[in-house]
Amino acid sequence: MITGIVVGLGVLALSVLYVTWTAGRLDRLHARVDAAWAALDAALVRRAAAARAVAAALPAGPEAAALEHAARVTLDVGPHGREALENDLSRALRGALPVLPPDADLTELEQASTRVGLARSFHNAAVRNTRVVRLRRLPRALHLAGHRELPQYFEIDDTTVPH
């Protein structure tokens, strides 16, 4: 009788420890997603600013206007709808690169594009790790993530600038 109670209390204690550990892990994973998004957002803003500088270096024409517009709209947008606008910016950059003067300096745009690619891969890795834990049965059943939204991947065409 006593042995059964001790074993039951031990199993209960281990279960509580596991649930507490999983909840803490989920909290850390969500914090990592938030930090990765902040870094990705900063890289995207830097890329849009570099694209505006490239647009200023272009000769007046439809490519310059399209790139300036895409960069301005991308700088003004919030997190929702961002992927479509970033893809528009990538298309505008692809259209503008062939008409750039040969002496145009693309260093800042190249660096910004590289950072976007890295930040996006870090963000998507953090999202993947968080989703793996969140979509398990126990965290879903016990609502261990609270009211946080399931993090989403950020997929854009960030291969615009040849390095």
C-alpha positions as CSV (number, residue, x, y, z in Angstrom):
1,M,0.0,0.0,0.0
2,I,2.7,2.5,1.0
3,T,4.9,1.4,-1.9
4,G,2.0,2.1,-4.3
5,I,1.5,5.6,-2.8
6,V,5.2,6.4,-3.1
7,V,5.4,5.2,-6.7
8,G,2.3,7.2,-7.5
9,L,3.7,10.3,-5.9
10,G,7.0,9.7,-7.8
11,V,5.2,9.4,-11.1
12,L,3.2,12.5,-10.3
13,A,6.3,14.5,-9.4
14,L,8.1,13.4,-12.6
15,S,5.0,14.3,-14.7
16,V,4.9,17.7,-13.1
17,L,8.6,18.2,-13.7
18,Y,8.2,17.2,-17.4
19,V,5.3,19.5,-18.0
20,T,7.1,22.4,-16.2
21,W,10.2,21.8,-18.2
22,T,8.2,21.6,-21.5
23,A,6.4,24.9,-20.7
24,G,9.7,26.6,-19.9
25,R,11.2,25.2,-23.1
26,L,8.2,26.5,-25.1
27,D,8.6,29.9,-23.5
28,R,12.3,30.0,-24.5
29,L,11.6,28.9,-28.0
30,H,9.0,31.6,-28.5
31,A,11.4,34.2,-27.1
32,R,13.9,32.9,-29.7
33,V,11.3,33.3,-32.5
34,D,10.6,36.8,-31.3
35,A,14.4,37.7,-31.3
36,A,14.9,36.1,-34.7
37,W,11.9,38.1,-36.1
38,A,13.4,41.3,-34.8
39,A,16.7,40.5,-36.5
40,L,14.9,39.6,-39.7
41,D,12.8,42.8,-39.6
42,A,16.0,44.9,-39.1
43,A,17.6,43.2,-42.1
44,L,14.6,43.7,-44.2
45,V,14.5,47.4,-43.4
46,R,18.2,47.7,-44.2
47,R,17.6,46.0,-47.6
48,A,14.7,48.3,-48.4
49,A,16.8,51.3,-47.5
50,A,19.7,50.0,-49.7
51,A,17.2,49.5,-52.5
52,R,16.0,53.1,-52.2
53,A,19.7,54.2,-52.5
54,V,20.0,52.0,-55.7
55,A,16.8,53.6,-57.0
56,A,18.3,57.1,-56.5
57,A,21.3,56.0,-58.6
58,L,19.2,54.8,-61.5
59,P,18.5,57.0,-64.5
60,A,14.9,58.3,-64.4
61,G,12.6,55.8,-65.9
62,P,10.0,53.1,-65.0
63,E,12.6,50.9,-63.3
64,A,13.7,53.6,-61.0
65,A,10.1,54.6,-60.2
66,A,9.1,50.9,-59.6
67,L,12.0,50.3,-57.3
68,E,11.5,53.5,-55.3
69,H,7.8,52.7,-54.9
70,A,8.5,49.1,-53.8
71,A,11.2,50.2,-51.4
72,R,9.0,52.9,-49.9
73,V,6.0,50.6,-49.5
74,T,8.2,47.9,-47.9
75,L,9.6,50.3,-45.4
76,D,6.1,51.4,-44.3
77,V,4.5,48.0,-43.9
78,G,3.9,46.1,-40.7
79,P,4.5,42.4,-40.2
80,H,1.2,41.3,-41.9
81,G,1.4,41.2,-45.7
82,R,5.2,41.7,-45.5
83,E,6.1,38.6,-47.6
84,A,4.2,39.8,-50.7
85,L,5.7,43.3,-50.5
86,E,9.2,41.9,-50.0
87,N,8.7,39.7,-53.1
88,D,7.6,42.8,-55.0
89,L,10.8,44.6,-53.9
90,S,12.8,41.6,-55.1
91,R,11.1,41.7,-58.5
92,A,11.7,45.5,-58.7
93,L,15.4,45.0,-57.9
94,R,15.7,42.3,-60.6
95,G,14.2,44.7,-63.1
96,A,16.4,47.6,-62.1
97,L,19.8,45.8,-62.0
98,P,20.2,45.6,-65.8
99,V,19.8,49.4,-66.2
100,L,22.1,50.4,-63.4
101,P,25.1,52.5,-64.4
102,P,28.3,50.4,-64.5
103,D,29.9,52.5,-61.7
104,A,26.9,52.0,-59.3
105,D,28.0,50.8,-55.9
106,L,26.0,47.7,-54.8
107,T,28.0,46.9,-51.7
108,E,25.3,48.0,-49.3
109,L,22.6,46.1,-51.2
110,E,24.7,43.0,-51.4
111,Q,25.5,43.0,-47.7
112,A,21.9,43.7,-46.8
113,S,20.6,40.9,-49.0
114,T,23.1,38.5,-47.5
115,R,21.9,39.5,-44.0
116,V,18.3,39.0,-45.0
117,G,19.1,35.5,-46.2
118,L,20.8,34.6,-43.0
119,A,18.2,36.2,-40.8
120,R,15.5,34.4,-42.7
121,S,17.1,31.1,-42.2
122,F,17.6,31.7,-38.5
123,H,14.0,32.8,-38.1
124,N,12.7,29.8,-40.0
125,A,14.8,27.4,-38.0
126,A,13.5,29.0,-34.7
127,V,9.9,28.6,-36.1
128,R,10.5,25.0,-37.1
129,N,11.9,24.1,-33.6
130,T,9.0,25.9,-31.9
131,R,6.4,24.2,-34.1
132,V,7.9,20.8,-33.5
133,V,7.4,21.1,-29.7
134,R,4.0,22.9,-29.9
135,L,2.4,20.4,-32.2
136,R,3.1,17.4,-29.9
137,R,0.1,16.0,-28.1
138,L,0.9,17.0,-24.5
139,P,1.7,20.7,-25.2
140,R,-1.5,20.9,-27.3
141,A,-3.7,19.1,-24.8
142,L,-2.4,21.2,-21.8
143,H,-2.3,24.5,-23.8
144,L,1.3,25.0,-22.7
145,A,1.8,27.8,-25.2
146,G,-1.0,29.8,-23.7
147,H,-2.6,32.2,-26.1
148,R,0.4,32.7,-28.3
149,E,-0.1,32.2,-32.0
150,L,1.6,29.4,-33.8
151,P,4.7,31.0,-35.4
152,Q,4.8,31.1,-39.2
153,Y,7.6,30.7,-41.6
154,F,8.8,33.7,-43.6
155,E,9.4,32.7,-47.2
156,I,10.5,35.3,-49.7
157,D,12.7,35.4,-52.8
158,D,15.9,36.9,-51.3
159,T,18.3,35.8,-54.1
160,T,18.0,39.0,-56.1
161,V,21.5,40.5,-55.9
162,P,24.3,38.4,-57.5
163,H,27.2,38.3,-55.0
